Structure formats: C-alpha cells, structure tokens
Amino acid sequence: MAEQALAGLRVIECGSGVAAAYTAKLMADLGAEVVKVEEPSGDVSRRRGPFPGNEPHPDKSGLFLYLNCNKQGVTLNLRDPRGRELLRRLAEKADVLVHNYPPRQMAAVGLDYDSLREANPRLVMTSLSPFGQDGPYRDYKAYDLTVSCAGGWAWLNGWPGRPEMPPLKAYGQQTEYQSGATGAVVTMGALLHRLQNGAGQHIDVSGQECIAAEIEMTYTFWPYMRLTAVRWGQRPIQPVDFFQCKDGWIFVLCVEEEQWHRFVELMGSPEWTTWEVFANRLVRASNYDALRPFLEEWVSEWTVRDLYHAAQQRRIPFAPASTMADLLDSEHLKARGFFVEVAHPLAGKHKYAGAPYKLSGTPWAIRSPAPTLGQHNEAVFGGLLGLSGDELRSVREAGAL
C-alpha cells in the first residue's frame, strides 16, 4: 500500500464529543498517528448511540466507533498534576495538539499554550470552542443547539412551506462537525507555515463563526435588498423549495428563466403560467404564496425518481431528498466504495461512512478500529514516553490514568 499523505505526523487529541475527535479523525484517516486522550470516565461519545441491539456499552457506541478509527486510545486524569505532566510530555513529542476543552478550563487541565510552547516551540495547538477564546461569550457553556441558534442556522432551517414553525436545528452534532472540518483545514495551514519558519502557533476556532460563515448569502440579502432570507422561501428569486411527491420529497430549483420555461413545458404549459403575477423570477418570488399551491398539486402526482429524471432530461436542476435508506442503497455510492465495513473486537462488524474524497497517490485507509477505553496506555506511556512497568503501575494507582 502507498504511504499515506500524513504519515509521520503525530497528533494528540484531548476533550470529548465530536469537534476535536472529527478534526483528529480527518488527519488520522490520511495516515497521521493520533493519540486520543480521554478522561478516565471516557469520552461522552461512548455513552451516545446507536448501539448494536440497543444495548448501551462504552465500547460499542456507533458515534464513537465512527469518529475514532485509526487512533490509539489512552486515559489521563488531567485534574491530577501527574496526569498533566504526562500530557505535557506527549505534547513535547507531537506536531499537533487538538482539543475542545472550554477556554476557562484549559489552564486547569494543562492546555496553556504558552507553557506547552516552551516545551515544544514547533507545536501547533488547535482549540475548538463554541464562541472562541475571547469576546463576551467566551465562557458561555454551549452545545450543538446553542451554537446552531447563535450562528443563525436554526433560524434558516425548518419544515418546507411552514412559516409558523419555530427555528429548527439539524439532526445530531452538525455544528461540531463543521468546527472539526474547519479545525483540520486551518491546522494543516499552520503546519505548512511551520515548514517555512519552524514555529508552531495557537489556532482559535469558534463554532458560532464556523456556522455564521457558511449560511450562504443570507447577510447580503438584507443590505442589498432589505430582504430577510428564511427557511420558508422568502427569497429574491423563486421557485427554490422542497415539494412532496407520492413517495418522498424533492428539491425544486428554477432560478434561471430558461430553467423555468423548461419546467413550464414539463408541466404541459398550464394556463396559469402565463399570468402576469408569474411573469419572471422576481415577480414569482413576490407572489410565491400564490405560486406554491399550483406546484404542490402538480408535483404530488409524481414519484421522486420519475420527476427527478424527467427534469434531468430537460436540464432542470431538481434533486431528490435522500433518506438514510436511500443513501445506503445508492448505486452511485456503492460504485465509489463510499461505505466501509469496520470490524471491532467488541462491537462486531458494521458499515460506516467512509472518506468523502479520493487521493490517487496517497489513499486514505481504515488501519484499525476505534480503541477501547485505555487500550493503548502501556504502548503509549511505556513505549513512546518510556515509563517502566513500575512507573506505570504507580501512576495508575495514584489515579492519574
């Protein structure tokens, strides 16, 4: 097998949940050596499902298993000075340290960057938090729901065509995944800079800012047009919306006039399409309450697949809203080998999402399943740091592991 792109890079991951774990996962899958440091009680992801047979077990969480393939797992009590000393020694031998401890807790668990930089001036440390390392919200405690609302995503999201519905966040910990993806990109940027001057740096990633930076043109609608773009379709051009077919949902997109005209032909050129209230995309947007019922009635007579292909033949960019079952059965994803089976010694063999990219020269790979709690304590602390068996036993008995 070809050497992987990040072979030789050593990453220390600290924290709990999704954000830091996903940052490190993206590097681990490309060959980085990742040492995942958990508190002795374990990453909170170990307590989140799904679980095989719906039986909770700290080493069988689907979320944890997905996020932590290709990593070594150790435990450290970072509230204990001996635990913090071992973390410092790990950081001395690392290229990257990524974590998602809250800013106000960082110093207490040994994650003060100035101190770590003294021990390893080349260290790149990436800190992921809901609101960043400074500012008035710095110490606010927040979760995915909070960050989704703070970043503006929840306001834009919701059920199609239902303006009375409240703001709605996306399923799962999506803001943490976005923070993690951002963290991985900027970490690699800092490593490239280190190649030039040999110095590491501290990276501050704000979850709120990750989301606020990604919600399309919603800010410019207001200063440009005094228009608030919201989830139920109040946009300057129409139709851009979800509609229900016989067997599911489809996304209808006709923002260009030629697309609308081809859509009108597909609908059989009904008489209402000639009305002045639907004359162009701006007028259609201002009269969307009148337009939508016509489209709803027409779309409801189709299956998703038939309408998608009928529009595709006319170069109208409709898109099926895939369910999870649709994705698992997708001929396209199967052909690309997107889903992978991973065998875990306790959880068994299951199918997971693979990498959303392909590298021709340095391919990604699943080299090992997610670690059990503390699985690599001896290999890392004994092998990498050189602790003897007696020293390990002493640290363990003292409650530092």
C-alpha positions in Angstrom: 0.0 0.0 0.0 1.2 3.5 -0.8 2.4 5.7 2.1 -0.4 7.9 3.3 -0.4 11.7 2.9 0.1 12.5 6.6 2.3 9.6 7.6 4.9 10.7 10.2 2.6 13.4 11.6 1.8 13.0 15.3 -1.4 14.4 16.7 -2.6 14.5 20.4 -6.4 14.8 20.7 -7.9 15.9 24.0 -11.5 16.5 25.0 -14.9 14.9 24.5 -17.7 14.8 22.0 -17.4 15.4 18.3 -15.4 18.6 17.4 -11.9 17.6 18.4 -12.5 14.0 17.5 -13.5 14.8 14.0 -10.6 17.2 13.5 -8.3 14.4 14.5 -10.2 11.8 12.5 -9.7 13.7 9.3 -5.9 13.6 9.9 -5.9 10.0 11.2 -7.6 8.7 8.1 -4.8 10.2 6.0 -2.1 8.5 8.0 -1.4 10.7 10.9 -0.5 9.0 14.2 -3.3 10.2 16.6 -3.2 9.6 20.3 -6.6 10.2 21.7 -6.5 11.2 25.4 -9.7 10.5 27.3 -10.6 11.3 30.9 -10.7 8.0 32.9 -14.5 8.1 32.7 -14.3 8.1 28.9 -15.4 10.3 26.1 -19.0 11.4 26.4 -19.5 9.9 22.9 -19.1 6.5 24.3 -22.5 7.0 26.0 -24.3 8.1 22.9 -25.9 5.7 20.5 -26.7 4.0 18.3 -25.7 0.8 20.0 -25.8 -2.7 18.5 -29.1 -4.3 19.7 -29.9 -1.1 21.5 -27.8 -2.2 24.4 -25.6 0.7 25.7 -21.9 -0.2 26.1 -18.9 2.3 26.3 -17.0 0.4 23.6 -19.9 -0.1 21.2 -21.3 3.4 20.5 -21.7 3.9 16.8 -20.8 7.6 17.1 -17.6 6.8 19.0 -16.6 4.0 16.7 -17.1 6.2 13.6 -15.2 9.2 15.0 -12.2 7.2 16.3 -10.9 4.7 13.9 -7.2 4.8 13.2 -6.4 6.2 16.7 -4.6 5.0 19.7 -6.5 5.5 22.9 -5.1 6.4 26.3 -6.6 7.7 29.6 -5.3 10.6 31.7 -6.7 12.3 34.7 -5.9 15.9 33.7 -7.1 17.2 37.1 -4.2 15.4 38.6 -0.7 17.1 38.3 0.8 13.7 37.3 -1.7 13.4 34.5 -1.0 16.9 33.3 2.8 16.1 33.3 2.2 13.1 31.1 0.1 15.3 28.7 3.0 17.8 28.6 5.4 15.0 27.8 3.1 13.8 25.0 2.9 17.4 23.6 6.7 17.6 23.6 6.8 14.7 21.1 3.8 15.9 19.0 3.3 18.1 15.9 -0.3 18.9 16.7 -2.5 19.1 19.8 -6.2 19.5 19.2 -8.8 19.8 21.9 -12.3 21.1 22.7 -12.0 21.9 26.4 -13.8 25.2 27.3 -11.4 28.3 27.4 -11.9 28.7 31.2 -10.8 25.1 31.8 -7.8 24.9 29.6 -5.1 26.0 32.1 -6.6 23.7 34.8 -6.1 20.6 32.5 -2.6 21.5 31.3 -3.6 23.1 28.0 -2.0 26.5 28.5 -0.4 27.1 25.1 2.4 29.4 26.3 3.6 26.6 28.7 3.3 23.9 26.1 5.2 26.1 23.5 8.1 26.4 25.9 8.4 22.6 25.9 7.8 22.3 22.1 8.1 25.5 20.1 7.0 23.6 16.9 3.7 22.6 18.4 0.5 23.6 16.6 -2.4 23.7 19.1 -5.9 23.9 17.8 -8.6 25.0 20.3 -12.2 24.4 19.3 -14.9 26.1 21.4 -18.5 27.3 20.9 -17.6 31.1 20.9 -13.8 31.3 20.7 -11.0 32.2 23.1 -12.1 35.8 23.7 -15.1 38.1 23.5 -18.0 38.5 25.9 -19.4 35.0 25.2 -16.0 33.3 25.7 -17.0 31.4 28.9 -20.6 30.6 27.9 -21.4 26.9 28.1 -23.0 25.7 24.8 -24.0 22.6 22.9 -24.9 22.0 19.3 -28.4 23.5 19.8 -26.9 26.7 21.2 -24.3 27.1 18.5 -26.8 26.4 15.8 -29.0 29.2 17.1 -26.1 31.5 17.8 -24.7 31.1 14.3 -28.0 31.7 12.5 -28.5 28.2 11.1 -31.6 27.3 13.2 -33.4 30.4 12.0 -32.9 29.5 8.4 -33.8 25.8 8.8 -37.2 24.2 9.2 -40.1 22.5 7.5 -40.7 23.5 3.9 -43.5 26.0 3.4 -44.4 26.3 7.0 -43.6 29.9 8.2 -45.4 29.3 11.5 -42.9 26.6 12.5 -40.2 27.7 15.1 -36.4 27.7 14.4 -35.1 24.2 14.0 -31.6 22.8 14.3 -30.2 20.0 12.1 -30.0 16.4 13.4 -27.0 15.4 15.5 -24.0 17.5 16.3 -23.6 19.2 12.9 -22.1 22.4 14.2 -19.3 20.3 15.9 -18.6 18.5 12.6 -18.3 21.9 10.9 -16.0 23.1 13.6 -14.0 19.9 13.3 -13.6 20.2 9.5 -12.6 23.9 9.8 -10.1 22.9 12.6 -8.5 20.3 10.3 -8.1 22.7 7.4 -6.6 25.5 9.4 -4.3 23.1 11.3 -2.8 21.9 8.0 -2.4 25.6 7.1 -0.4 26.2 10.2 1.7 23.1 9.6 2.6 24.4 6.1 3.6 27.7 7.6 5.8 25.8 10.1 7.7 24.4 7.2 8.8 27.9 6.4 9.8 29.2 9.8 9.9 26.2 12.1 7.4 27.7 14.6 4.1 26.4 15.8 1.1 28.6 16.7 -2.2 28.6 18.6 -5.3 28.3 16.5 -8.7 29.5 17.8 -11.8 28.0 16.2 -15.2 29.4 17.1 -18.2 27.2 16.4 -20.5 30.2 16.1 -18.3 31.7 13.5 -18.0 28.5 11.5 -21.7 28.4 11.1 -22.2 32.1 10.5 -19.6 31.9 7.7 -21.4 29.1 5.9 -25.0 30.2 5.7 -24.9 31.4 2.1 -25.9 34.9 1.0 -28.2 35.5 3.9 -26.4 38.6 5.2 -26.1 40.3 1.8 -29.8 39.9 1.1 -30.5 42.5 3.8 -28.2 45.4 2.9 -28.7 44.7 -0.8 -32.4 44.2 -0.9 -33.8 44.8 2.6 -34.9 41.1 2.5 -34.7 38.5 5.3 -33.9 35.1 3.7 -35.7 32.5 5.8 -36.4 28.8 5.7 -39.9 29.1 4.2 -38.8 30.5 1.0 -38.8 34.3 1.3 -36.0 34.7 -1.3 -35.5 37.2 -4.1 -35.9 34.5 -6.7 -38.3 31.6 -6.9 -39.1 28.7 -7.1 -36.4 27.3 -4.8 -38.2 24.9 -2.4 -39.0 21.3 -1.3 -42.1 19.6 -2.5 -43.7 16.3 -1.6 -44.1 13.6 -4.3 -46.1 10.4 -4.0 -43.2 8.7 -2.2 -40.9 11.3 -0.8 -39.5 14.8 -1.1 -37.8 16.6 -4.0 -36.0 19.9 -4.2 -37.2 22.1 -7.0 -34.8 24.7 -8.3 -35.6 27.0 -11.2 -33.7 30.2 -10.5 -32.9 31.0 -14.2 -35.6 32.0 -16.7 -34.6 29.3 -19.2 -35.0 26.7 -16.4 -38.4 28.0 -15.5 -39.5 27.8 -19.2 -38.4 24.2 -19.5 -40.2 23.5 -16.2 -43.4 25.0 -17.7 -43.0 22.8 -20.7 -42.6 19.7 -18.5 -45.8 20.7 -16.7 -47.6 20.9 -20.0 -47.7 24.7 -20.2 -50.8 25.2 -18.0 -52.7 28.4 -18.5 -51.8 29.9 -15.1 -48.1 30.0 -16.1 -49.0 32.9 -18.5 -50.4 35.1 -15.7 -48.6 38.4 -15.1 -48.1 37.5 -11.4 -45.7 34.8 -12.5 -44.0 36.7 -15.4 -40.4 36.5 -14.1 -38.4 35.2 -11.2 -38.7 38.4 -9.2 -42.4 38.6 -9.6 -42.8 34.9 -8.9 -40.9 35.4 -5.6 -43.2 38.3 -4.6 -46.2 36.1 -5.4 -44.9 32.9 -4.1 -47.8 32.2 -1.8 -50.0 32.0 -5.0 -47.5 30.0 -7.0 -46.7 27.3 -4.5 -50.1 25.6 -4.4 -50.0 25.1 -8.2 -46.6 23.5 -7.9 -47.6 21.4 -4.9 -50.6 19.9 -6.8 -48.6 19.1 -9.9 -45.5 17.6 -8.1 -47.7 15.4 -5.8 -48.7 13.3 -8.9 -45.1 12.1 -9.5 -42.7 9.7 -7.8 -39.4 11.2 -6.8 -37.4 9.1 -9.2 -39.6 9.8 -12.2 -39.8 13.5 -11.7 -36.0 13.7 -11.0 -35.2 12.0 -14.3 -37.8 13.9 -16.2 -36.3 17.2 -15.0 -32.8 15.9 -15.6 -33.6 15.2 -19.2 -34.6 18.8 -19.6 -31.6 20.2 -17.7 -33.7 21.4 -14.8 -31.7 21.0 -11.5 -34.1 19.1 -9.3 -32.7 16.9 -6.5 -34.2 14.0 -4.5 -34.1 14.5 -0.8 -32.4 11.2 0.1 -33.4 9.2 3.2 -30.7 7.2 5.1 -32.0 4.1 3.4 -31.7 5.8 0.0 -28.0 6.6 0.7 -27.2 3.1 1.9 -28.8 1.7 -1.3 -27.4 4.3 -3.6 -25.9 2.7 -6.7 -23.5 5.6 -7.1 -22.1 5.5 -3.6 -21.7 1.7 -3.9 -19.8 2.1 -7.1 -17.5 4.6 -5.5 -17.0 2.4 -2.4 -18.1 5.1 0.0 -19.4 2.9 2.8 -16.8 0.7 4.5 -17.2 -2.2 6.9 -15.1 -2.0 10.1 -14.7 -4.9 12.4 -14.4 -4.1 16.1 -13.4 -6.7 18.7 -16.4 -5.9 20.9 -19.0 -4.2 18.7 -18.6 -6.5 15.8 -18.6 -5.7 12.1 -20.7 -2.8 10.9 -20.9 -0.4 8.0 -19.8 3.2 8.3 -19.5 6.3 6.1 -16.0 6.4 4.5 -13.9 9.3 3.3 -15.7 11.9 1.1 -12.6 12.2 -1.2 -10.1 10.1 -3.1 -6.4 10.6 -3.3 -4.8 8.9 -6.3 -1.2 8.7 -4.8 -1.7 8.6 -1.1 -5.1 6.9 -0.4 -6.9 7.0 2.9 -7.5 3.8 4.7 -9.0 2.3 7.8 -6.0 0.8 9.6 -7.6 0.0 12.9 -11.0 0.2 14.7 -11.7 2.7 17.4 -9.8 1.9 20.6 -11.4 0.5 23.7 -11.1 2.7 26.8 -7.4 3.0 27.8 -6.4 0.3 25.3 -3.0 1.8 24.4 -1.9 3.1 27.8 1.1 0.8 28.0 2.0 1.2 24.4 2.0 5.0 24.5 3.2 5.7 28.1 5.6 2.8 28.2 6.7 2.8 24.5 6.5 6.5 23.4 7.3 8.1 26.8 9.5 5.3 28.2 7.8 4.7 31.5 8.7 1.5 33.2 6.2 -1.1 34.4 6.7 0.1 37.9 6.2 3.7 37.0 3.1 2.9 35.1 1.7 1.0 38.0 2.5 3.8 40.4 0.8 6.4 38.1 -2.2 4.2 37.8 -2.5 3.5 41.5 -2.2 7.2 42.2 -5.3 7.8 40.0 -3.5 9.7 37.2 -4.6 7.2 34.5 
